[in-house]
Amino acid sequence: MVKIPPYLEKGDTIGIVCPAGYMPAENIQTCVNTLQDWGYFVRVGKTVGGDSQNYFSGTDKERLEDLQNMLDDPSVKAILCGRGGYGAGRIVDDIDFSRFRKAPKWIAGYSDITVFHSHIYSNFKVASLHSPMASAFNDDGYSNEWVQSLRLALEGKKSRYESVPHTFNRKGEGVGELVGGNLSLVAHLTGTGSDIKTKGRILFLEDIGEYLYNIDRMMYQLKRSGKLDRLAGLIIGGFTDSKDTERPYGLTAYQIIHEMVKDADYPVCFGFPVSHEKENYALKVGVGHKLKVSGKKVTLEE
């Protein structure tokens, strides 16, 4: 049984940390203001806009301590990651989850934060939020339906999302716990202590900036490791800014994935609004969902 962290109430505190890549403090200000408008207090971690001079938001030790403090502080009811990038995998094995296991709280984010989603689901059976992060609030993003989906998820509203049909879709219905995230991370975590089981579950995947041949390689890794077998359903989100080699690979990202699963006996949908773009609904990882793929539309609901 998956544990659902308590949903938030007005006056609760949300912590913001950067456990991976660097993010200037000014880039989260709209997010902070919006969360306060939603009725929450905000605690900004030391890794947001720190004095780092490299890619990361701090040393491994600094990023670990910042996240650990938020996990252990009982007054912090949810943790929103400022950005992803790379770095979560460098610290995940050193995190002390003992207090978190006794008193789970929502961890929200996507991209590199897939590491945390997979780890806590696999090891502790606790739900989390694959969702927009701090930068998504900028440029009036705070008002769009995707950022608002984070608000509704934190409040405990059950989700029901729709997507338009795609020629590669496979019709059908499936029910199972929702798992997945960034393809690069799902593939990278295979065989580690953060690996996820996918059998009987709805798997969702998205990515950005990958070479087409590497998308093919990562999908083969999932296929060969059994991750694409006996799913309850498969959701393919955005694969934005995919890159090609000088000699063309010959297939698009969606064509590559379609070739891999075209004979699957479970529902498959392409073009679902989960991505590195603004179209990125908040998804409750670990929570049971129903996926329905028809000729007219796709629905995913709790």
Secondary structure, 3 states (H helix, E strand, C coil): CCECCCCCCCCCEEEEECCCECCCHHHHHHHHHHHHHCCCEEEECCCCCCCCCCCECCCHHHHHHHHHHHHHCCCEEEEEECCCCCCHHHHHHHCCCHHHHHCCCEEEECHHHHHHHHHHHHHHCECEEECCCHHHHCCCHHHCHHHHHHHHHHHCCCCEEEECCCCCCECEEEEEEEEEEEHHHHHHCCCCCCCCCCCCCEEEEEEECCEHHHHHHHHHHHHHCCCCCCCCEEEEEEEECCECCCCCCCCCHHHHHHHHHCCCCCCEEECCCCCCCCCCCCEEECCEEEEEECCCCEEEEC
